[in-house]
Amino acid sequence: MNEPTGPVRCSGAEHQPLIAIVGPTAVGKTALALSLAGRFAVEVVSADSRQVYRGMDIGTAKPAMAERLRVPHHLLDLVEPDEPFTLAQYQRLAYRVIDDILSRGRLPLLVGGTGLYVRAVLQGLRIPEVEPNPGLRQELLQQAERDGHLALHARLRSLDPVAAERIDARNVRRVIRAMEVCLALGGPISEAQTAEAPPYRVLRIGLALGREPLYRRIDERIDVMLEAGLVSEVKGLLERGYDYRLPSMSGLGYRQIGLYLQGQVTLTEAVALIRRDTRRFVRQQGTWFRADDPTIAWFDVSGGLDDAVATRIEGFLNG
C-alpha cells in the first residue's frame, strides 16, 4: 500500500478541534457518530485495528456501505489480511486524514475501541520504526504454543518490565510485537517510545453501559454476525489462502470460527468461545481507557446519550 513517509499536518491544524469517541465493543460508538452527523459536519476516522483489513467485514462489524455513503469513513480496508500493518503506519495515516478533514472545514471524529491506536494519535507517541520480522514472529508464536502465553510474557518482562506491565499476557500478538521491537533495538521498547502531543484541541468522549446490558448487546451482535454469514466469510478467507495463524485472523470471531472449520470444535462451541472471549475483551477495554486517560468524559448510553453528547460538543466547539 502507498503511505505517507511521515506525519503530515496542515499549517492550520494547530488548536483545531478533534473529537475522540471511545468505549468497549458493541457499546454504540458507530451509531453515535452517525447520529452526530445530523448536527455537525463530521467525518469518521476509524481507530479499529481489525477494520484496516480488506475482506474482513462481518466479524469486524465494519460500517455498512450505506453508512459510509451517508458519512465519510476513513482508514478502513487499507491492507490485505496477509499484509503487515504497524502502529506507526496507522498513526501517520491518521494524522494525514485528520489534517485533510480539518483543511476542508469539517470536524474529525476519531472513533474506535483499539486503545493503542487512540493513544498513538491523541498522545502523539513516537513509535520506533521496526519492520516486521516474519521469522522471529513464527519462532515466538511457536514458543507460545509450546510453553504457553505466560512463558512468552515472562520473557518479555525480562526484556522490558514496563512494556510487560502494560500488555495483557493473553494478547500474544502484542507481546510478540513488543519483543520483536525490543530485540531489534537492543533495549526496552518503553524507553524508545516517547510522546509529543499533537497540536489539536481534543475532546474525549467515552461511552459506557452496565455489564449485563452490554453483554446482551454483545450476544445480539454475535447472532447478527452469524446470520449475516460470518462462517462463510472466514471460510472464504481460508480458501483464498489466508492462514488462520495470521495476525489479522487472530481477531474475535475469526479465530474461533477457524477452530470450527478445522474440526477442532463444534459450531456451538465456537460461538460459546466468541461470547466468552468478547466479554473478556470488553472488560480489558474498559480497564484500558479508564486507566490510560482520566480526561475522558464518560456518558451512559442507556439514556439521553445523543443530546447530551451533542451539547457537550457544542460547548467544546464554542470554546
C-alpha positions as CSV (number, residue, x, y, z in Angstrom):
1,M,0.0,0.0,0.0
2,N,1.1,3.6,-0.5
3,E,1.6,5.5,2.7
4,P,3.0,8.9,3.6
5,T,6.6,9.0,4.7
6,G,5.9,10.8,8.0
7,P,3.3,12.8,9.9
8,V,1.5,15.3,7.5
9,R,-0.1,18.2,9.3
10,C,-1.7,21.2,7.6
11,S,-0.4,24.6,8.7
12,G,-3.8,25.4,10.2
13,A,-4.2,22.3,12.2
14,E,-2.9,23.8,15.5
15,H,-5.7,24.3,18.0
16,Q,-8.3,23.0,15.7
17,P,-10.8,20.5,17.2
18,L,-10.6,16.7,17.2
19,I,-13.3,14.6,18.9
20,A,-12.5,11.1,20.1
21,I,-15.3,8.6,20.7
22,V,-14.1,5.6,22.6
23,G,-15.5,2.7,24.6
24,P,-15.9,-1.1,24.5
25,T,-17.1,-3.3,21.7
26,A,-20.9,-3.1,20.9
27,V,-21.5,-0.1,23.1
28,G,-22.7,2.0,20.2
29,K,-19.8,4.2,19.0
30,T,-20.6,4.0,15.3
31,A,-24.3,4.7,16.0
32,L,-23.4,7.8,17.9
33,A,-21.1,9.0,15.2
34,L,-23.8,8.6,12.6
35,S,-26.3,10.5,14.8
36,L,-23.9,13.3,15.3
37,A,-23.6,13.7,11.5
38,G,-27.1,15.1,11.6
39,R,-25.9,18.0,13.7
40,F,-22.3,18.6,12.7
41,A,-20.3,18.4,9.5
42,V,-18.3,15.3,10.6
43,E,-16.1,12.6,9.1
44,V,-15.1,9.5,10.9
45,V,-11.5,8.3,11.3
46,S,-11.6,4.7,12.3
47,A,-9.4,3.6,15.3
48,D,-10.1,-0.1,14.9
49,S,-7.1,-2.4,14.4
50,R,-9.2,-5.1,12.6
51,Q,-11.2,-2.9,10.2
52,V,-8.0,-2.0,8.4
53,Y,-8.1,-5.4,6.6
54,R,-9.9,-5.9,3.3
55,G,-12.5,-8.7,3.1
56,M,-12.9,-8.8,6.9
57,D,-16.3,-7.1,7.2
58,I,-18.8,-9.1,9.2
59,G,-16.5,-10.2,12.0
60,T,-15.1,-6.7,12.5
61,A,-18.6,-5.0,12.5
62,K,-17.3,-2.7,9.7
63,P,-19.8,0.1,8.9
64,A,-22.1,-0.8,6.0
65,M,-21.7,0.8,2.7
66,A,-24.9,2.8,3.2
67,E,-23.4,4.2,6.4
68,R,-20.2,5.1,4.6
69,L,-22.1,6.9,1.9
70,R,-24.0,8.9,4.5
71,V,-20.9,9.8,6.5
72,P,-17.4,9.6,5.1
73,H,-15.3,6.9,6.9
74,H,-11.5,6.8,6.7
75,L,-8.8,4.2,7.4
76,L,-11.0,1.2,6.5
77,D,-9.8,-1.5,4.1
78,L,-6.2,-0.4,4.0
79,V,-4.3,-3.7,3.5
80,E,-4.9,-7.4,2.6
81,P,-5.2,-9.8,5.6
82,D,-1.7,-11.2,5.0
83,E,0.0,-7.7,4.8
84,P,1.8,-6.4,7.8
85,F,0.4,-3.2,9.3
86,T,2.1,-1.4,12.1
87,L,1.1,1.2,14.7
88,A,3.5,3.7,13.2
89,Q,1.8,3.3,9.8
90,Y,-1.6,3.8,11.4
91,Q,-0.5,6.9,13.2
92,R,0.9,8.6,10.1
93,L,-2.2,7.8,8.1
94,A,-4.5,9.1,10.9
95,Y,-2.7,12.4,11.1
96,R,-2.8,12.8,7.4
97,V,-6.5,12.1,7.3
98,I,-7.4,14.3,10.3
99,D,-5.5,17.3,8.8
100,D,-7.2,16.8,5.5
101,I,-10.6,16.8,7.2
102,L,-9.7,20.0,9.1
103,S,-8.4,21.7,6.0
104,R,-11.8,21.3,4.4
105,G,-13.6,22.9,7.4
106,R,-15.1,19.7,8.7
107,L,-14.9,18.0,12.1
108,P,-12.9,14.8,12.5
109,L,-14.3,12.1,14.8
110,L,-11.7,9.5,15.9
111,V,-13.9,6.5,16.6
112,G,-12.9,3.1,17.8
113,G,-12.1,0.6,20.6
114,T,-8.4,-0.1,19.9
115,G,-6.9,1.7,22.8
116,L,-3.3,1.7,21.4
117,Y,-4.5,3.3,18.2
118,V,-6.3,6.0,20.1
119,R,-3.4,6.6,22.4
120,A,-0.9,6.8,19.4
121,V,-3.0,9.6,17.9
122,L,-4.1,11.6,20.9
123,Q,-0.8,11.4,22.8
124,G,1.5,11.6,19.8
125,L,3.5,8.5,20.6
126,R,6.9,8.5,19.0
127,I,6.9,4.9,17.7
128,P,10.2,3.1,16.9
129,E,10.3,2.2,13.2
130,V,11.0,-1.5,13.2
131,E,10.0,-3.6,10.2
132,P,8.1,-6.9,11.0
133,N,10.3,-9.9,11.2
134,P,8.3,-12.9,10.0
135,G,10.9,-15.5,11.0
136,L,11.2,-14.2,14.5
137,R,7.4,-13.9,14.9
138,Q,7.0,-17.5,13.9
139,E,9.6,-18.6,16.4
140,L,7.9,-16.6,19.2
141,L,4.5,-17.9,18.2
142,Q,5.8,-21.5,18.4
143,Q,7.2,-20.8,21.8
144,A,3.8,-19.5,23.0
145,E,2.1,-22.6,21.6
146,R,4.7,-24.9,23.1
147,D,5.3,-23.3,26.5
148,G,2.1,-21.2,26.9
149,H,1.4,-17.5,26.7
150,L,2.6,-16.8,30.3
151,A,6.1,-18.1,29.5
152,L,6.3,-15.8,26.5
153,H,5.1,-12.9,28.6
154,A,7.7,-13.7,31.2
155,R,10.4,-13.4,28.5
156,L,9.1,-10.0,27.6
157,R,9.1,-9.0,31.2
158,S,12.8,-9.9,31.4
159,L,13.5,-7.6,28.3
160,D,11.1,-4.7,29.2
161,P,9.3,-4.8,32.6
162,V,7.4,-1.6,31.8
163,A,6.1,-2.8,28.5
164,A,5.1,-6.2,30.0
165,E,3.1,-4.4,32.7
166,R,1.1,-2.6,30.0
167,I,0.4,-5.7,27.8
168,D,-2.0,-8.4,28.8
169,A,-0.2,-11.8,28.7
170,R,-3.2,-13.2,26.8
171,N,-2.6,-10.8,23.9
172,V,0.1,-12.9,22.3
173,R,0.2,-10.8,19.1
174,R,1.1,-7.6,21.1
175,V,3.6,-9.5,23.3
176,I,5.3,-10.8,20.2
177,R,5.4,-7.3,18.6
178,A,6.9,-5.8,21.7
179,M,9.6,-8.5,21.9
180,E,10.3,-8.0,18.2
181,V,10.9,-4.3,18.7
182,C,13.0,-4.9,21.9
183,L,15.2,-7.4,20.2
184,A,15.6,-5.1,17.1
185,L,16.5,-2.1,19.2
186,G,18.7,-4.0,21.6
187,G,16.8,-2.4,24.5
188,P,13.4,-1.8,26.0
189,I,10.7,-0.5,23.7
190,S,9.3,1.6,26.6
191,E,12.5,3.7,26.6
192,A,12.3,4.4,22.9
193,Q,8.5,5.1,22.9
194,T,8.3,8.7,24.0
195,A,5.4,11.1,23.2
196,E,4.8,14.6,21.9
197,A,1.1,15.7,22.0
198,P,-0.3,16.7,18.6
199,P,-1.4,20.3,18.0
200,Y,-5.2,19.6,18.1
201,R,-7.7,20.7,20.7
202,V,-9.1,17.4,21.8
203,L,-12.4,16.4,23.4
204,R,-12.5,12.8,24.6
205,I,-16.0,11.2,24.8
206,G,-16.3,7.7,26.4
207,L,-19.4,5.5,26.1
208,A,-20.3,3.2,28.9
209,L,-23.0,0.7,29.7
210,G,-23.7,-1.6,32.6
211,R,-22.1,-5.1,32.4
212,E,-25.3,-7.1,31.9
213,P,-26.9,-4.8,29.3
214,L,-23.5,-4.7,27.4
215,Y,-23.3,-8.5,27.5
216,R,-26.8,-8.7,26.0
217,R,-25.7,-6.3,23.2
218,I,-22.6,-8.4,22.6
219,D,-24.7,-11.6,22.3
220,E,-27.1,-9.8,19.9
221,R,-24.3,-8.6,17.8
222,I,-22.7,-12.1,17.5
223,D,-26.1,-13.5,16.5
224,V,-26.4,-10.8,13.8
225,M,-22.9,-11.6,12.5
226,L,-23.7,-15.3,12.3
227,E,-26.9,-14.6,10.4
228,A,-25.0,-12.3,8.1
229,G,-22.6,-15.1,7.1
230,L,-19.6,-14.9,9.5
231,V,-18.8,-18.6,8.9
232,S,-18.8,-18.1,5.1
233,E,-16.6,-15.1,5.5
234,V,-14.0,-16.9,7.5
235,K,-14.2,-20.0,5.2
236,G,-13.7,-17.7,2.1
237,L,-10.6,-16.1,3.7
238,L,-9.1,-19.5,4.4
239,E,-9.9,-20.7,0.9
240,R,-8.1,-17.7,-0.6
241,G,-5.0,-18.8,1.2
242,Y,-5.0,-16.6,4.3
243,D,-3.6,-18.7,7.1
244,Y,-5.6,-18.9,10.3
245,R,-2.4,-18.1,12.2
246,L,-2.0,-14.6,10.6
247,P,-2.3,-11.7,13.0
248,S,-5.4,-10.5,11.1
249,M,-7.1,-13.8,11.7
250,S,-6.5,-13.7,15.5
251,G,-9.4,-11.3,15.9
252,L,-12.6,-12.1,17.8
253,G,-14.8,-14.3,15.7
254,Y,-12.2,-15.3,13.1
255,R,-10.0,-17.3,15.4
256,Q,-13.0,-19.2,17.0
257,I,-14.7,-19.9,13.7
258,G,-11.4,-21.0,12.3
259,L,-11.2,-23.6,15.0
260,Y,-14.6,-24.9,13.9
261,L,-13.6,-25.0,10.3
262,Q,-10.5,-27.0,11.2
263,G,-12.8,-29.5,13.0
264,Q,-11.3,-28.7,16.5
265,V,-14.6,-27.6,18.0
266,T,-18.3,-27.7,17.0
267,L,-20.1,-24.6,15.8
268,T,-21.9,-24.4,19.1
269,E,-18.6,-24.5,21.0
270,A,-17.1,-21.9,18.7
271,V,-20.0,-19.5,19.3
272,A,-19.7,-20.0,23.0
273,L,-15.9,-19.2,22.7
274,I,-16.7,-16.0,20.8
275,R,-19.2,-14.9,23.5
276,R,-16.7,-15.7,26.3
277,D,-13.7,-14.1,24.7
278,T,-15.6,-10.9,23.6
279,R,-16.8,-10.4,27.2
280,R,-13.3,-10.8,28.4
281,F,-12.1,-8.3,25.8
282,V,-14.6,-5.6,26.7
283,R,-13.5,-5.9,30.3
284,Q,-10.0,-5.2,29.2
285,Q,-11.1,-2.3,27.1
286,G,-12.9,-0.7,30.0
287,T,-9.8,-1.1,32.2
288,W,-7.5,0.3,29.5
289,F,-9.5,3.5,28.7
290,R,-10.2,4.4,32.3
291,A,-6.6,3.8,33.4
292,D,-4.9,5.3,30.4
293,D,-6.8,8.6,30.1
294,P,-8.6,10.1,33.1
295,T,-9.6,13.1,30.9
296,I,-12.3,11.1,29.1
297,A,-15.9,12.4,29.7
298,W,-18.0,9.3,30.2
299,F,-21.6,9.0,29.1
300,D,-24.0,6.2,29.9
301,V,-25.6,5.1,26.7
302,S,-28.8,3.8,28.4
303,G,-30.4,7.2,28.4
304,G,-30.4,10.6,26.6
305,L,-27.0,10.0,25.0
306,D,-27.2,11.8,21.7
307,D,-28.5,15.1,23.0
308,A,-26.1,15.0,26.0
309,V,-23.0,14.4,23.8
310,A,-24.1,16.9,21.2
311,T,-24.5,19.6,23.9
312,R,-21.0,18.8,25.2
313,I,-19.5,19.0,21.7
314,E,-21.3,22.3,21.1
315,G,-19.8,23.8,24.3
316,F,-16.4,22.5,23.3
317,L,-16.5,23.9,19.8
318,N,-17.7,27.3,21.2
319,G,-14.6,27.4,23.5
